[in-house]
């Protein structure tokens, strides 16, 4: 074979190999960019969805105090009606922002949703069940905002 032809074929083979390496590099870069774009979109959605989490956590004790005031007021007092309306409005605002109450009473104890602060022997039928809610728990768009403090039957 002609040495010039052999050199040209070797150069062509090297160029094809280099092009293949660059193409593979391009594909990896494109995949990395697609992953970055998806991750950025998810981060942005989460920022919108959970951006109010800190504020909502700080407002929950206010709701707890409203509920305590409601429990402490006399049955037919105008104060109770006002506190009930305020509490209902507060819950409506929380609900409109994706906050839901964890229904714990009577449910099976779930350490992902409940924080056991007391245990009491209340019979076999209540074993492992939430028997009293000390402090309500809340979820924010499916994410735990605050665990419910509960008493568990043993």
C-alpha positions as CSV (number, residue, x, y, z in Angstrom):
1,X,0.0,0.0,0.0
2,X,1.1,3.5,-0.8
3,X,2.7,5.2,2.3
4,X,0.8,8.4,1.5
5,X,-2.5,6.5,1.3
6,X,-1.7,4.6,4.6
7,X,-0.9,8.0,6.3
8,X,-4.1,9.5,5.0
9,X,-6.1,6.5,6.2
10,X,-4.5,6.7,9.6
11,X,-5.3,10.4,9.8
12,X,-8.9,9.7,8.8
13,X,-9.2,7.0,11.4
14,X,-7.8,9.3,14.1
15,X,-10.2,12.1,12.9
16,X,-13.2,9.7,13.1
17,X,-12.1,8.5,16.6
18,X,-11.7,12.1,17.8
19,X,-15.1,13.0,16.3
20,X,-16.7,10.1,18.1
21,X,-15.1,11.2,21.4
22,X,-16.3,14.7,20.9
23,X,-19.8,13.4,20.0
24,X,-19.9,11.4,23.2
25,X,-18.7,14.4,25.2
26,X,-21.5,16.5,23.5
27,X,-24.1,13.9,24.5
28,X,-22.9,13.8,28.1
29,X,-22.9,17.6,28.2
30,X,-26.4,17.7,26.8
31,X,-27.6,15.2,29.4
32,X,-26.0,17.2,32.2
33,X,-27.7,20.3,30.9
34,X,-31.1,18.5,30.8
35,X,-30.6,17.3,34.3
36,X,-29.6,20.8,35.5
37,X,-32.7,22.3,33.8
38,X,-35.0,19.7,35.5
39,X,-33.3,20.2,38.9
40,X,-33.6,24.0,38.6
41,X,-37.3,23.7,37.7
42,X,-37.9,21.4,40.7
43,X,-36.0,23.7,43.0
44,X,-38.0,26.7,41.7
45,X,-41.3,24.8,42.2
46,X,-40.2,23.8,45.7
47,X,-39.2,27.4,46.5
48,X,-42.7,28.6,45.5
49,X,-44.4,25.6,47.3
50,X,-42.4,25.7,50.5
51,X,-41.1,29.3,50.6
52,X,-43.6,30.2,53.3
53,X,-42.7,27.2,55.5
54,X,-40.7,29.3,58.1
55,X,-43.4,31.9,58.4
56,X,-46.1,29.2,58.8
57,X,-44.1,27.4,61.5
58,X,-43.9,30.6,63.4
59,X,-47.7,31.3,63.1
60,X,-48.7,27.8,64.4
61,X,-48.2,28.8,68.1
62,X,-50.6,31.7,67.5
63,X,-53.2,29.3,66.3
64,X,-52.5,27.0,69.3
65,X,-53.1,30.0,71.6
66,X,-56.3,30.9,69.8
67,X,-57.5,27.3,70.3
68,X,-56.6,27.5,74.0
69,X,-58.5,30.7,74.4
70,X,-61.4,29.1,72.7
71,X,-61.3,26.2,75.1
72,X,-61.1,28.5,78.2
73,X,-64.0,30.8,77.3
74,X,-67.5,30.4,78.6
75,X,-69.9,28.6,76.3
76,X,-72.3,31.4,75.3
77,X,-70.0,34.4,75.5
78,X,-69.5,37.0,72.7
79,X,-65.8,36.6,73.3
80,X,-66.0,32.9,72.4
81,X,-67.9,33.7,69.1
82,X,-65.2,36.3,68.2
83,X,-62.4,33.9,69.0
84,X,-64.1,31.1,67.0
85,X,-64.4,33.4,63.9
86,X,-60.8,34.4,64.2
87,X,-59.7,30.8,64.6
88,X,-61.8,29.7,61.6
89,X,-60.4,32.5,59.5
90,X,-56.9,31.6,60.5
91,X,-57.5,28.0,59.5
92,X,-58.9,29.1,56.2
93,X,-55.8,31.2,55.4
94,X,-53.6,28.3,56.4
95,X,-55.6,25.9,54.2
96,X,-55.4,28.3,51.2
97,X,-51.7,28.1,51.6
98,X,-51.5,24.3,51.5
99,X,-51.5,23.7,55.3
100,X,-53.6,20.7,56.5
101,X,-54.1,19.4,60.0
102,X,-52.8,15.9,60.8
103,X,-55.8,13.9,62.1
104,X,-54.1,12.0,64.9
105,X,-56.7,11.1,67.5
106,X,-57.6,7.4,67.2
107,X,-55.0,6.8,64.4
108,X,-52.2,4.3,64.6
109,X,-49.0,5.9,66.0
110,X,-46.7,6.9,63.2
111,X,-43.3,8.3,64.2
112,X,-43.1,10.2,60.9
113,X,-46.2,12.2,61.9
114,X,-46.5,12.0,65.6
115,X,-44.2,12.8,68.6
116,X,-45.1,10.6,71.6
117,X,-44.9,12.7,74.7
118,X,-46.9,10.4,77.0
119,X,-47.9,6.7,77.2
120,X,-50.9,5.3,79.1
121,X,-52.2,1.8,79.5
122,X,-55.8,2.1,78.3
123,X,-56.4,-1.5,77.3
124,X,-55.5,-3.8,74.4
125,X,-57.8,-2.1,71.9
126,X,-55.8,1.2,72.3
127,X,-52.4,-0.4,72.0
128,X,-50.3,1.6,69.5
129,X,-53.1,4.1,69.0
130,X,-53.1,7.8,69.6
131,X,-55.4,8.3,72.6
132,X,-54.9,12.1,73.1
133,X,-53.5,15.0,71.1
134,X,-51.5,17.4,73.2
135,X,-50.6,19.7,70.3
136,X,-51.9,19.5,66.8
137,X,-49.6,18.6,63.9
138,X,-49.7,20.1,60.4
139,X,-48.6,19.2,56.9
140,X,-47.6,21.7,54.2
141,X,-48.4,20.4,50.7
142,X,-47.6,16.8,51.8
143,X,-44.5,17.7,53.8
144,X,-44.4,17.6,57.6
145,X,-44.6,21.1,59.0
146,X,-44.9,20.2,62.6
147,X,-45.4,16.8,64.2
148,X,-48.4,16.2,66.4
149,X,-47.5,15.8,70.1
150,X,-49.6,12.8,71.3
151,X,-50.3,10.3,74.0
152,X,-50.0,6.7,72.9
153,X,-51.8,3.7,74.3
154,X,-49.6,0.9,75.4
